[in-house]
Amino acid sequence: MTNPLLFLLAAFTLVAIPGPNHLYITARSIGEGRRAGVVSALGVETGTLVHIAAASAGLSAVVAASATAFGFLRYAGAAYLVYLAYRTLRSRHDLGEMDLKPQPLHRVYLDGVLVNVLNPKVVLFFLAFLPQFADQGAGAVPLQIAVMGLATALIGLLSDLGYALAAGSIGSWLRARPVFRRRQRYLTGLIYLGLGAVAVFAGPSARRA
């Protein structure tokens, strides 16, 4: 790896910038509580591990180079976010309140994994960013990419947890307000729809989603 300090600084800067994953985690944490936000963050970064393995094995380059494969990933990711929006908008509590019904934590975790695995911008991030810091003279480039990917995932997890905890605190205050309780599922559903639109128009970018 060339210049590890420069890599860590660049990774921290790119990962800390608010992006779709942060928005997804924030929406989940505000709508369903801090635990749901934390579990979403764990799911998202588990999805990152899948991307790291794919990048290390060279699969990310194959996906990015294939219009069919990249298009399938893009539209599958968008479709899943639209499904989450639909599920959120039709959610009700048993008592009939117009509230967002919390999902089981294992389902929240799986949602986080799939949202990130099906995000084509993450494929492009690892394809464009990590190889810039690989040193071919040091050998074992796939191993270097895996190590840098794991470091990026750890930074991402810390960032995601920060958003989840902060949004959870805000959400506790908002959910105590009757007006927000009546409207929260609409807000969360619109956020998911917006993220789906972002996924459809995903293109080459060096910034992590």
Secondary structure by P-SEA (a helix, b strand, c coil): cccaaaaaaaaaaaaacccaaaaaaaaaaaaccaaaaaaaaaaaaaaaaaaaaaaaaaaaaaaaacaaaaaaaaaaaaaaaaaaaaaaaaccccccccccccccaaaaaaaaaaaaaacaaaaaaaaccccccccccccaaaaaaaaaaaaaaaaaaaaaaaaaaaaaaaaaaaaacaaaaacaaaaaaaaaaaaaaaaaacccccccc
